[in-house]
Structures are given as structure tokens and as C-alpha cells.
Amino acid sequence: MSTRPHPVALRELLIAAPAKTFLLSGGPLLLALGQFLNSYLTGFSPLIALGFGLLMGCFAVVATGHHAAEYRLQTLEGQ
């Protein structure tokens, strides 16, 4: 018996919970893209927008990982 958890593909998460997956994975990335566009149009410092984009990217990765772990736990409890 393997003790390693089965990795969950993003496609699997999108099928199981599309809205939650999009909000946790795509939402922060779209927000970062919007901030880059805003900084370009208003002449705001691109370094601040870059820092915000990096933070939103990190948040998306961590939140999606947590969502995948939650999905794995629900799948295991359902078996």
C-alpha cells in the first residue's frame, strides 16, 4: 500500500468544483493582470504591480493546493 497521496490534476478539480477552482486559481491571476494594466494606464510604478502580481501568484498556488488537499480528503472519506 502506498502512503503517497495521489496528485490531483487541475482538470479534476475543475470538473468537481468549477466555481471554487476558478475563484482560487484564476481569480488572483486575473486580479494581478488587471493591476498590471492599471499601473500601465495610470503611470503607477510597475515594481509595485510586479510585487502584487507575485503575491497573487503565490496565493493562487497555495490556495489551489489547499483546495486539492480538501478534494482528496473528501474523495477518501467518500470511499
C-alpha positions as CSV (number, residue, x, y, z in Angstrom):
1,M,0.0,0.0,0.0
2,S,1.4,3.4,-1.0
3,T,1.5,6.1,1.6
4,R,1.9,8.9,-1.0
5,P,-1.2,10.8,-1.9
6,H,-2.5,10.6,-5.4
7,P,-1.8,14.0,-7.1
8,V,-5.0,15.8,-8.2
9,A,-5.0,17.3,-11.6
10,L,-6.4,20.8,-12.1
11,R,-8.8,19.4,-14.6
12,E,-10.2,17.0,-11.9
13,L,-10.7,20.0,-9.6
14,L,-12.4,22.0,-12.4
15,I,-14.9,19.1,-13.0
16,A,-15.6,18.6,-9.3
17,A,-16.0,22.3,-8.3
18,P,-15.6,24.6,-11.2
19,A,-16.6,27.9,-9.5
20,K,-14.4,27.4,-6.4
21,T,-11.5,26.2,-8.5
22,F,-11.7,29.3,-10.8
23,L,-12.0,31.7,-7.9
24,L,-8.9,30.2,-6.2
25,S,-6.8,29.6,-9.2
26,G,-7.8,32.1,-11.9
27,G,-9.3,34.9,-9.9
28,P,-6.0,36.1,-8.3
29,L,-4.2,35.8,-11.6
30,L,-6.8,37.9,-13.3
31,L,-6.6,40.4,-10.5
32,A,-2.8,40.6,-10.9
33,L,-3.3,41.1,-14.7
34,G,-5.8,43.9,-14.0
35,Q,-3.3,45.5,-11.7
36,F,-0.6,45.4,-14.3
37,L,-3.0,47.0,-16.8
38,N,-4.0,49.6,-14.2
39,S,-0.3,50.5,-13.5
40,Y,0.4,50.8,-17.2
41,L,-2.6,53.1,-17.9
42,T,-2.2,55.3,-14.9
43,G,1.6,55.5,-14.9
44,F,1.9,53.9,-11.5
45,S,5.2,52.1,-10.6
46,P,5.5,48.8,-12.3
47,L,7.6,47.4,-9.4
48,I,4.6,47.7,-7.1
49,A,2.4,46.0,-9.6
50,L,5.0,43.3,-10.1
51,G,5.2,42.7,-6.3
52,F,1.4,42.5,-6.2
53,G,1.4,40.0,-9.1
54,L,3.9,37.8,-7.4
55,L,1.9,37.8,-4.2
56,M,-1.3,36.9,-6.1
57,G,0.5,34.2,-7.9
58,C,1.8,32.7,-4.7
59,F,-1.7,33.0,-3.2
60,A,-3.2,31.1,-6.2
61,V,-0.7,28.3,-5.8
62,V,-1.2,27.9,-2.1
63,A,-5.0,28.2,-2.3
64,T,-5.2,25.7,-5.2
65,G,-3.0,23.3,-3.2
66,H,-5.3,23.6,-0.2
67,H,-8.3,23.0,-2.4
68,A,-6.7,19.9,-3.9
69,A,-6.0,18.5,-0.4
70,E,-9.6,19.2,0.6
71,Y,-10.8,17.4,-2.5
72,R,-8.5,14.4,-1.8
73,L,-9.8,14.2,1.7
74,Q,-13.4,14.3,0.6
75,T,-12.7,11.6,-2.0
76,L,-11.1,9.4,0.6
77,E,-13.9,9.9,3.1
78,G,-16.4,9.0,0.4
79,Q,-14.8,5.7,-0.4
